[in-house]
Amino acid sequence: MAEKDVTEKILMSYADVFADCINTLVYDGERQLNPADTQPAPTESFYKGNGAHNQFCDASRYLTEKGTIVLQYIIENETELEERQILRKISYQGGSYRQQLESGVPVYGVIAVVIDWTGKTSRIPRSLHALLLRNGVPPERLRQVDDNELMVYHMQNLSLEIRSRFTSDMGFVADYLNEGSFVRRKGQAIVHMEALCDMMEAVTGDTRFTEQANKLLEKKKGKKIMMCEYINQLEARGEARGKANGEAMLATLLERLYDLGRGEEVERAVRDLDARARLYKELSIPGYTYEP
C-alpha cells in the first residue's frame, strides 16, 4: 500500500498534472490555475501532542503572483477513507496556518481536497459539524463551532462530463478507471509516460502497462508518444499472449485426448471450433473461459 501511495504522488508531483486536477475538480474545468504560476510547497507540517510530531500530505503547491504566495493547494490521495477524514484535512490546513503565524510574510489561504482511489462509495461525515453530530454533540451546541467542509472526489466514479475536463495525463487514468479503455483519448499525447504507467499498474494491479511503456520509450527515444501508439502496442501484446495461450490450450487438449484413448476425436478438435470448445469445457482445460 505504501508503494502505491508513493506511485500516486509521483504523477501528481508534476505541475501540469497537479494544476489540471485542481482546475478539473475544484474549479469545474476552468483553467484558473496555471502550472507556470505554481511552485512546490512543503508536504510536511508539525504539531504537538505527547511531544513533537510531524505529518505529511501527498502533494502540495503554492500559487504565486509576483513572487508572493497567494494560495496553497493540498491534494491528499486516499486508498481508505476514515470517519474522521475531516479532521485530517483540518490538521493539514492548520499546520500551514501555524507556520504562517510567526513567518512575517503575507497570510495566504489553504485549499485541501481528497482524491479517493478505492472505487467504493463512502458515507463518512463531509463536514466538521456532521462528524460532531455523529459523535453525539447536540445541534444547539454547534452554533458557535466553526464548520469545515470536506471535498472528496472518487476517481472510479467520475462522470464523463467531469472526466472530459482533464487535459493532462490524469485524464488517461480517470478514463481507464471508469471506462476500462484509453480509446476516447487516443489522439492525446502522453507527457509523463513512466509516471503514468507506474500509476496505472498501482491502481489496477496490471503489470502490462509498465512492461509496454519501457518498450515504447526505447522505440521512440525522446519523441512525442501519442496514446494511439500505446494502445496499439497494448493490443498487439494482448493478441500475442492470446495466441500463445490458445496454442497451449490446444496442445493440452490433444494430449489429454490421447491419454484418455480418444485419439479419434483429435481431428475433430483441430478442425471444428465448436467441438473444440465443448471438449475444453468437458475436460476442464486450464485457460478456457466457460460460458454460462
PEKA-V288063 format. One record per residue. N is the residue number from 1. PSI is psi in degrees with one decimal (NA if undefined). OMEGA is omega in whole degrees, -180 to 180 (none if undefined). D_CENTER is the distance of its C-alpha to the mean C-alpha in Angstrom with 2 decimals. Layout:
n={N/N}
psi={PSI/PSI}
omega={OMEGA/OMEGA}
d_center={D_CENTER/D_CENTER}
//
This chain:
n={1/2/3/4/5/6/7/8/9/10/11/12/13/14/15/16/17/18/19/20/21/22/23/24/25/26/27/28/29/30/31/32/33/34/35/36/37/38/39/40/41/42/43/44/45/46/47/48/49/50/51/52/53/54/55/56/57/58/59/60/61/62/63/64/65/66/67/68/69/70/71/72/73/74/75/76/77/78/79/80/81/82/83/84/85/86/87/88/89/90/91/92/93/94/95/96/97/98/99/100/101/102/103/104/105/106/107/108/109/110/111/112/113/114/115/116/117/118/119/120/121/122/123/124/125/126/127/128/129/130/131/132/133/134/135/136/137/138/139/140/141/142/143/144/145/146/147/148/149/150/151/152/153/154/155/156/157/158/159/160/161/162/163/164/165/166/167/168/169/170/171/172/173/174/175/176/177/178/179/180/181/182/183/184/185/186/187/188/189/190/191/192/193/194/195/196/197/198/199/200/201/202/203/204/205/206/207/208/209/210/211/212/213/214/215/216/217/218/219/220/221/222/223/224/225/226/227/228/229/230/231/232/233/234/235/236/237/238/239/240/241/242/243/244/245/246/247/248/249/250/251/252/253/254/255/256/257/258/259/260/261/262/263/264/265/266/267/268/269/270/271/272/273/274/275/276/277/278/279/280/281/282/283/284/285/286/287/288/289/290/291/292}
psi={-36.9/-39.9/-39.0/-43.2/-42.4/-42.3/-41.6/-37.1/-33.5/-51.5/-40.4/-18.5/-18.0/135.2/-40.6/-38.0/-44.0/-50.4/-37.5/-40.7/-43.8/-46.2/-41.1/-45.8/-41.1/-42.1/18.8/35.1/-10.4/136.5/62.9/-26.9/113.1/123.5/-33.9/-19.4/8.4/161.5/154.8/140.2/156.8/140.8/1.8/135.1/169.2/150.3/164.8/131.2/-115.4/76.5/-175.7/138.9/156.4/158.7/150.3/132.8/173.1/-47.4/139.8/139.7/149.9/144.3/123.7/147.6/118.6/40.1/-1.0/135.8/127.0/-43.3/156.2/132.3/136.6/129.3/124.9/120.1/130.6/134.9/-1.0/103.7/140.6/158.6/-35.9/27.3/-36.1/-33.6/-34.4/-43.8/-47.2/-36.0/-37.4/-46.0/-42.8/-36.9/-40.7/-44.5/-33.6/-38.2/-28.0/-22.1/-43.7/22.0/-28.9/-5.9/160.8/140.4/141.8/157.2/158.2/121.1/122.9/133.6/158.7/129.4/121.0/131.0/9.0/-28.2/8.7/146.7/153.3/142.1/32.6/153.1/132.0/9.6/162.5/-42.4/-41.9/-40.4/-43.9/-41.8/-41.9/-28.8/14.4/6.8/125.7/141.2/-38.6/-16.4/-5.3/-3.1/-36.3/8.0/119.5/133.1/163.9/128.1/148.2/123.4/114.3/131.2/120.3/108.0/-25.1/10.4/49.2/135.9/161.1/-37.0/-44.4/-45.1/-30.4/-17.4/-21.7/133.9/-11.1/-173.6/-20.9/-25.0/-35.5/-44.2/-48.5/-43.3/-43.7/-40.7/-28.1/-25.2/-16.0/21.8/154.1/0.4/-38.2/-21.1/26.6/-21.8/5.4/141.3/144.8/124.5/-45.3/75.5/-52.6/-45.0/-39.9/-48.2/-34.1/-40.4/-40.5/-41.5/-40.0/-42.0/-14.6/-20.8/8.1/116.0/-12.0/-27.5/-47.4/-34.0/-45.6/-27.4/-45.2/-39.5/-41.1/-37.9/-40.6/-38.6/-41.0/-28.1/60.1/-6.9/161.1/136.5/122.1/148.5/-32.3/-35.5/-41.4/-42.2/-45.2/-40.3/-39.3/-42.1/-38.9/-39.7/-42.0/-40.9/-40.4/-42.4/-38.8/-40.2/-43.2/-41.6/-39.9/-41.3/-39.5/-39.9/-44.3/-42.2/-40.7/-40.6/-47.6/-42.1/-41.0/-41.4/-42.9/-41.3/-32.0/1.9/27.6/41.9/-26.1/-15.9/-4.1/-47.1/-40.4/-37.6/-33.5/-39.1/-26.7/108.8/-38.7/-41.9/-38.7/-43.5/-41.2/-37.4/-38.3/-46.0/-46.4/-41.8/6.4/51.8/125.7/137.8/-14.5/132.2/115.0/127.1/138.5/NA}
omega={180/179/179/179/180/-180/179/-178/-176/-180/-178/-177/178/-175/-178/180/180/-179/179/178/179/-180/-178/-172/-176/-174/175/176/177/-177/-177/-179/179/-179/-178/-179/-179/174/-178/176/179/176/-179/173/-173/176/-179/172/168/-173/-179/-180/174/178/-177/168/-174/-178/-179/178/175/164/-178/175/-179/176/-179/178/-180/-180/170/178/178/174/178/175/-178/173/175/179/-179/-176/-176/-179/180/179/177/178/-179/-180/177/178/-180/179/179/180/178/179/179/-171/-177/-175/-178/178/177/-179/179/-179/-179/179/-178/178/180/173/-177/-177/-172/-175/-180/173/-177/179/178/178/-177/176/178/179/-180/178/180/178/179/-179/170/178/-179/-179/-177/179/-175/-174/-179/179/177/-180/177/-177/179/177/-180/179/-178/-173/180/179/179/179/177/179/180/-177/180/-179/-180/177/-178/178/179/177/177/-179/-178/-180/-178/-179/-177/-177/-176/-175/174/-167/-176/-180/-175/178/-178/179/175/-176/-176/-171/-175/-179/179/-176/174/179/179/178/-178/-175/-180/-176/-176/-176/-177/-178/-179/180/-178/179/-179/179/-178/178/179/-179/-176/176/175/179/180/179/177/-179/-180/178/180/178/-180/-179/178/-179/179/178/-180/179/180/179/179/178/180/179/180/179/180/179/-180/179/179/179/-179/179/-180/-180/179/-180/-179/-180/-179/-177/-179/-179/-176/-178/180/180/-179/-171/-174/-177/180/178/179/180/179/179/175/-178/-177/-174/177/-180/-179/178/-180/177/-176/177/180/none}
d_center={13.06/14.18/13.13/9.49/9.83/11.67/9.36/6.67/10.00/11.32/9.45/9.82/13.40/14.56/16.70/15.93/12.14/12.92/15.76/14.02/11.59/14.84/16.88/14.75/14.13/17.18/19.68/19.08/18.64/21.65/21.46/22.86/21.06/22.14/20.28/23.82/24.87/22.36/22.59/20.77/21.71/22.23/19.50/22.35/24.88/27.82/29.58/32.63/33.00/35.11/35.16/32.72/28.97/25.92/22.37/19.19/16.42/13.20/13.87/17.03/19.17/22.65/23.98/27.45/30.51/33.52/32.37/31.94/28.78/28.31/25.00/22.32/18.69/16.53/12.78/12.02/8.73/9.89/9.70/13.20/14.80/18.46/21.52/22.36/19.05/21.22/23.31/20.50/19.81/23.58/23.96/21.64/23.56/26.79/26.26/26.01/29.00/30.94/30.60/31.90/34.85/37.07/35.49/38.00/35.52/34.92/32.66/29.26/26.83/23.48/20.59/17.82/14.77/12.24/8.59/8.26/5.78/9.09/10.00/13.32/15.56/17.14/20.59/20.46/22.86/21.51/24.39/26.74/29.58/27.77/27.10/30.76/32.06/30.20/31.84/35.26/36.03/38.47/37.42/40.55/39.53/36.40/38.34/38.46/34.97/32.56/29.48/25.87/23.11/19.51/16.85/13.80/11.21/9.59/6.61/8.17/11.46/11.80/15.13/15.99/17.84/14.99/12.68/15.83/16.00/13.23/15.25/13.15/10.83/7.91/9.92/9.53/5.84/6.94/10.13/9.37/7.63/10.72/13.32/12.75/13.94/13.85/17.48/17.45/16.47/18.75/20.90/18.35/18.51/15.78/16.29/14.33/14.53/14.20/11.31/9.33/10.59/10.14/6.37/6.86/9.39/7.75/5.43/8.51/11.34/12.88/14.78/16.08/13.38/14.65/18.17/18.59/17.11/19.93/22.51/21.62/21.62/24.97/26.30/25.47/26.50/25.09/25.44/22.99/20.67/20.10/17.42/20.44/21.54/18.35/18.50/22.17/21.64/19.13/21.67/24.54/23.10/22.58/26.14/27.58/26.05/27.23/30.67/30.93/29.98/32.51/35.22/34.64/34.86/38.05/39.60/38.94/40.46/43.54/44.07/43.85/46.36/48.80/48.51/49.33/52.29/50.86/51.25/52.70/49.25/47.62/48.71/47.47/44.06/43.84/45.15/43.96/40.20/40.78/43.02/40.54/37.79/40.30/41.21/37.60/37.29/40.79/40.42/36.79/35.75/32.42/29.58/31.05/29.05/31.60/31.85/32.82}
//
